[in-house]
Amino acid sequence: MISKKQHGLMYSVQQPAKKPVVRWFIAFLVSIQFSLIWPIYPLVGYIEPIMLGMPFSIVWVLFCLLLSFSGLLTYFLWEEHGQKQQGHDVLGKVEKSKLLPKDMSPNESFSERVKS
C-alpha cells in the first residue's frame, strides 16, 4: 500500500526526486567554511603578502565570502530555472490551474466554498 507523505500543505504519494546537485552544493559550502577554520586557515593566515592594501588573511576571507556568494547565486538561478521548466513560478508555487478543482473558480476562496 502506498502511504501518503505530507510535503508542505499538499499530500503526495510520490517521493520527491533527490537532486545530487544539492549534496554537491552542501559539500561546496562546508568546504568553504572549513577553509576559514583551523586546518586550513593557519596555512594562509599571514599578514605579509599585502594584496590590494590588505593583509592576505583578510583577502582570503573576502575570497571565501565571494566564492560562497557566487555559489549560492548560481544554485539559486539553477533551481529557479528547473522550477520554471516543471511548471512552477519563481516562489515554487504550482500554477493555479493545477491546484484548483475543476468546479472551483480562481476568485472563490476556500472559506467561501466551505460555507456553501
Secondary structure as the mmCIF struct_conf table of DSSP 4:
data_model
#
loop_
_struct_conf.conf_type_id
_struct_conf.id
_struct_conf.beg_label_comp_id
_struct_conf.beg_label_asym_id
_struct_conf.beg_label_seq_id
_struct_conf.end_label_comp_id
_struct_conf.end_label_asym_id
_struct_conf.end_label_seq_id
HELX_LH_PP_P HELX_LH_PP_P1 ILE A 2 LYS A 4
STRN STRN1 LYS A 5 HIS A 7
TURN_TY1_P TURN_TY1_P1 GLY A 8 LEU A 9
STRN STRN2 MET A 10 SER A 12
BEND BEND1 VAL A 13 GLN A 14
HELX_LH_PP_P HELX_LH_PP_P2 GLN A 15 LYS A 19
HELX_RH_AL_P HELX_RH_AL_P1 PRO A 20 PHE A 34
TURN_TY1_P TURN_TY1_P2 SER A 35 LEU A 36
BEND BEND2 ILE A 37 ILE A 37
TURN_TY1_P TURN_TY1_P3 TRP A 38 ILE A 40
HELX_RH_AL_P HELX_RH_AL_P2 TYR A 41 VAL A 44
BEND BEND3 ILE A 47 ILE A 47
BEND BEND4 PRO A 49 PRO A 49
STRN STRN3 MET A 51 MET A 51
TURN_TY1_P TURN_TY1_P4 LEU A 52 GLY A 53
STRN STRN4 MET A 54 MET A 54
HELX_RH_AL_P HELX_RH_AL_P3 PHE A 56 GLN A 85
TURN_TY1_P TURN_TY1_P5 GLN A 86 GLY A 87
STRN STRN5 HIS A 88 HIS A 88
TURN_TY1_P TURN_TY1_P6 VAL A 90 LEU A 91
BEND BEND5 GLY A 92 GLY A 92
HELX_LH_PP_P HELX_LH_PP_P3 LYS A 93 LYS A 93
STRN STRN6 VAL A 94 VAL A 94
HELX_LH_PP_P HELX_LH_PP_P4 GLU A 95 GLU A 95
HELX_RH_AL_P HELX_RH_AL_P4 LYS A 96 LEU A 99
BEND BEND6 LEU A 100 LEU A 100
TURN_TY1_P TURN_TY1_P7 LYS A 102 ASP A 103
BEND BEND7 MET A 104 MET A 104
TURN_TY1_P TURN_TY1_P8 PRO A 106 ASN A 107
HELX_RH_AL_P HELX_RH_AL_P5 PHE A 110 LYS A 115
#
